[in-house]
Amino acid sequence: MMDSMNYWKNARIAIVGCGAVGTYYGAMLARAGADVHFLLRGDYAHVKKHGLKVISHDGDFELPQVQAYSRAEDIGACDLVIVAIKATANEVLPKVLLPLIKENTAILTLQNGMGNAEFLAEHFGAERILGGACFVCINRLSPGVVQNFKHGLIALGEFSGAPLQRTHGLVELWKSSGVPSQIEESLQGLLWRKLTWNVPFNGLAIAAGGIDVKRILADEELAKLARELMWELITAAAANGVNIEPSYIDFQMNRTAVMGDYKPSCLIDFQAGRAVEVEAIFGEPYRRAKAADVTTPRLEMLYALLRSLCVVE
């Protein structure tokens, strides 16, 4: 049997959703020599002509030519499909992904929030699905140009259970491309931990009037509220079978302190008038907490506020 190091050697990879996350991580794979195919919408003409540019704390680079497409049918069947599209657009995935799928195609969702892996499993089969979380400060600056301000870790796990050879192989693929990566035994545990950052900092950045994470931390009341939101999520996670140690709150606050004036992705979408991933990031954990008879008053209020403020579809 092929070892994990070479599991994805010569794999044909599609990136679906070429915003900040899809562009950055796809470019990292392509720079390392992987056979990456980018499915683009508005940026297609620019990227086809000019390629991609990454500005990063780890070093800038450009890819003058990439395999860019405007239709999935022109890419064809792939071994791995990486989904980085906003969760607000999930309804298009059954149609968009179909031309990319063959018998053994794996699908890795790097989307924010909860419910995305379940959605993909429902349409394409649970055995295909992996999930990941990107612990990174990254923004799309202009067509084909992204900037990584800080961090970059990808953690990933299997939707259906314990890690497989392909899971270990994906970690090796990311590492060989210069991306820190690690295996997670529990995908649900990974997603709850990611939410302990996404909920307070994405949510408060919008609700507090359009401010960056530095200003949230600098405000005593907002920083306190961020901690309280994290604690509600940790309590809800426990009721859903996921144990997150209380010290994780300090870990998240400390890692945020080095991000400077970083604007979270939901704030950028909100300020641009685009749909915000309110249901995936705020609604789904609230519903799972409620189903487990856990009271989360701060999350409930933030969720209701964001539903009234944001375009959600």
C-alpha positions in Angstrom: 0.0 0.0 0.0 1.2 3.5 -0.8 2.7 5.3 2.2 1.1 8.5 3.5 4.0 10.7 2.2 3.2 9.8 -1.4 -0.6 9.3 -1.1 -1.4 12.5 -3.1 1.6 12.4 -5.4 0.5 13.4 -8.9 -3.0 14.1 -7.6 -5.3 16.3 -9.7 -6.6 19.0 -7.4 -9.5 21.5 -7.8 -9.9 24.6 -5.8 -13.6 25.7 -5.6 -14.0 29.1 -4.1 -11.0 31.3 -4.9 -11.4 34.1 -2.4 -8.7 34.7 0.2 -8.5 31.1 1.6 -8.8 29.2 -1.7 -6.4 31.5 -3.5 -3.8 31.4 -0.8 -3.7 27.7 0.0 -4.2 26.8 -3.7 -1.2 29.0 -4.6 0.9 27.4 -1.9 0.2 24.0 -3.4 0.8 25.2 -6.9 4.1 26.8 -6.0 5.2 23.5 -4.6 4.5 21.8 -7.9 1.1 20.3 -7.2 -1.4 19.9 -10.2 -3.9 22.6 -9.0 -6.9 23.8 -11.0 -8.6 27.0 -9.9 -12.3 27.5 -10.5 -13.0 31.2 -10.5 -15.9 33.6 -11.1 -15.3 37.3 -11.1 -11.5 37.0 -11.0 -11.2 34.6 -13.9 -10.1 36.9 -16.7 -7.6 38.7 -14.5 -6.1 35.5 -13.1 -6.0 33.8 -16.5 -3.9 36.8 -17.9 -1.9 37.8 -14.8 -1.7 34.8 -12.5 -1.7 35.0 -8.7 0.2 37.0 -6.2 0.7 36.2 -2.5 1.9 38.8 0.0 2.9 37.0 3.2 4.8 37.4 6.4 6.6 34.2 5.3 7.7 35.8 2.0 6.0 37.1 -1.1 5.7 35.2 -4.3 3.9 35.3 -7.7 2.6 32.6 -10.0 2.5 34.3 -13.4 0.6 31.4 -14.9 -1.9 29.1 -13.2 -4.5 26.7 -14.4 -7.6 28.9 -14.2 -11.1 28.0 -15.3 -14.5 29.6 -15.3 -16.4 26.3 -15.6 -16.0 23.1 -13.6 -16.8 21.1 -16.8 -13.5 22.4 -18.3 -11.5 21.1 -15.3 -13.0 17.6 -15.3 -12.7 14.8 -12.7 -10.2 15.3 -9.9 -8.7 13.3 -7.1 -9.2 16.0 -4.5 -11.6 18.9 -4.5 -10.9 21.6 -1.9 -14.0 23.7 -1.2 -13.3 27.2 0.1 -16.5 28.9 -1.1 -18.5 30.9 1.4 -21.0 28.8 3.3 -23.7 31.3 2.1 -23.3 29.8 -1.4 -23.5 26.1 -0.5 -26.7 25.7 -2.5 -24.6 25.9 -5.8 -22.2 23.1 -4.8 -24.2 20.0 -5.8 -24.3 21.3 -9.4 -20.8 22.9 -9.4 -18.9 19.9 -7.9 -20.5 17.2 -10.0 -18.2 17.5 -13.0 -15.2 17.3 -10.7 -16.2 14.0 -9.0 -15.2 10.5 -10.0 -15.3 7.2 -8.1 -12.6 7.9 -5.5 -12.7 11.7 -5.4 -12.2 13.1 -1.9 -13.8 16.5 -0.9 -12.1 18.7 1.7 -14.1 21.6 3.0 -12.1 24.5 4.4 -15.3 26.6 5.0 -16.1 28.5 8.1 -18.6 27.4 10.7 -20.6 24.2 11.1 -22.9 22.2 8.9 -20.8 22.4 5.7 -19.4 18.8 6.0 -22.9 17.5 6.7 -24.3 19.3 3.6 -21.6 17.8 1.4 -22.0 14.4 2.9 -25.7 14.5 2.1 -25.1 15.2 -1.5 -21.9 13.3 -2.3 -21.6 10.6 0.4 -20.0 10.8 3.9 -17.1 8.6 2.9 -15.7 11.3 0.6 -15.7 14.1 3.1 -12.9 15.6 5.1 -13.1 18.9 7.0 -10.5 21.4 7.9 -10.0 24.7 9.7 -7.6 27.4 8.7 -6.0 29.3 11.6 -4.8 32.2 9.6 -5.2 36.0 9.1 -5.7 36.4 5.4 -7.5 38.9 3.1 -8.1 39.2 -0.6 -6.7 42.6 -1.6 -7.7 42.6 -5.3 -8.3 40.2 -8.1 -5.7 37.4 -7.9 -3.9 39.1 -4.9 -4.1 37.9 -1.3 -2.2 38.8 1.8 -1.4 36.5 4.8 -0.8 38.8 7.8 -0.2 36.1 10.4 -0.3 32.3 11.1 -1.3 29.8 8.5 -2.0 26.4 10.2 -4.5 24.0 8.6 -5.9 21.3 10.9 -8.0 18.6 9.4 -10.0 15.4 10.1 -12.3 12.9 8.6 -16.1 13.5 8.7 -16.9 9.9 9.2 -14.5 9.1 12.0 -10.8 8.4 12.7 -8.0 9.7 10.4 -7.2 7.5 7.4 -4.1 7.1 5.3 -5.4 9.8 3.0 -5.8 12.2 6.0 -2.2 11.7 7.0 -1.3 12.1 3.3 -3.0 15.5 3.2 -1.1 16.7 6.2 2.1 15.7 4.4 1.0 17.4 1.2 0.4 20.7 3.1 3.6 20.5 4.9 5.6 19.8 1.7 4.0 23.0 0.3 5.2 25.1 3.2 1.9 25.1 5.1 1.9 24.0 8.8 -0.7 21.2 9.2 -1.9 18.7 11.7 -4.3 15.8 12.1 -7.4 16.2 14.3 -8.9 13.0 15.7 -12.3 14.7 15.9 -13.6 17.0 13.2 -16.4 18.3 15.4 -13.9 19.1 18.1 -11.8 21.1 15.6 -14.9 23.1 14.4 -16.0 24.0 17.9 -12.5 25.2 18.7 -12.4 27.3 15.6 -15.7 28.8 16.5 -14.3 30.1 19.8 -12.4 32.6 17.7 -14.8 33.1 14.8 -17.9 33.9 16.9 -16.5 36.6 19.2 -14.1 38.3 16.8 -16.1 38.1 13.6 -19.3 38.9 15.4 -18.1 41.8 17.6 -16.2 43.4 14.8 -19.5 44.0 13.0 -21.7 44.5 16.0 -19.4 47.1 17.6 -19.5 49.3 14.5 -16.9 47.9 12.1 -13.7 47.6 14.2 -10.6 45.4 13.9 -9.5 42.8 16.4 -6.9 45.2 18.0 -9.7 47.6 19.0 -11.8 44.7 20.4 -9.0 43.7 22.6 -8.3 47.3 23.6 -11.8 47.8 24.8 -12.2 46.3 28.3 -15.9 45.5 27.9 -15.6 44.1 24.4 -12.6 41.9 25.5 -14.7 40.7 28.5 -17.6 39.9 26.2 -15.3 38.0 23.8 -14.2 35.8 26.7 -17.8 35.3 27.8 -18.8 34.2 24.3 -15.9 31.8 24.2 -17.1 30.3 27.5 -20.6 29.8 26.2 -19.2 28.0 23.1 -17.0 25.8 25.3 -20.1 24.9 27.4 -22.1 24.1 24.3 -19.3 22.0 22.9 -19.2 20.0 26.1 -22.9 19.3 25.8 -22.2 18.1 22.3 -19.5 15.7 23.4 -16.5 17.9 22.8 -14.2 18.9 25.6 -12.3 22.2 25.3 -10.1 23.1 28.2 -10.9 26.6 29.8 -7.3 27.7 29.2 -8.1 27.7 25.5 -9.7 31.1 26.1 -6.4 32.6 27.1 -4.8 30.9 24.1 -7.2 32.5 21.7 -6.9 35.9 23.3 -3.1 35.7 23.2 -2.9 34.6 19.6 -5.3 37.4 18.6 -3.1 40.0 20.3 -0.3 39.5 17.7 -2.7 40.0 14.8 -2.6 43.8 15.1 -5.4 45.7 13.2 -6.6 42.6 11.3 -10.1 42.8 10.0 -12.0 39.5 10.2 -13.5 38.1 7.0 -17.1 38.6 8.1 -16.5 42.3 8.7 -14.9 42.6 5.2 -18.0 41.0 3.6 -20.3 43.1 5.7 -18.6 46.3 4.7 -18.7 45.3 1.1 -22.4 44.6 1.2 -21.8 40.9 0.6 -23.6 38.0 2.3 -22.2 37.1 5.7 -21.9 33.6 7.0 -24.3 34.3 9.9 -26.0 30.8 9.9 -22.9 28.7 9.6 -20.8 30.6 12.2 -23.4 31.9 14.6 -26.7 30.1 13.9 -25.6 26.5 13.8 -23.7 26.5 17.1 -26.6 28.3 18.7 -29.0 25.7 17.5 -26.8 22.9 18.6 -26.5 24.5 22.0 -30.2 24.9 22.3 -30.8 21.2 21.2 -28.5 20.2 24.1 -30.4 22.3 26.6 -27.5 24.7 27.0 -28.3 28.4 27.5 -26.1 30.8 25.5 -27.6 34.3 26.0 -24.7 36.2 24.6 -24.5 34.0 21.5 -28.3 34.2 21.1 -28.2 38.0 21.2 -25.2 38.3 18.9 -26.9 35.9 16.4 -30.1 37.9 16.4 -28.3 41.2 16.0 -26.3 40.0 13.1 -29.4 38.6 11.4 -30.8 42.0 11.5 -27.7 43.8 10.3 -26.3 41.5 7.6 -27.2 40.2 4.2 -27.4 36.5 5.0 -28.0 35.0 1.5 
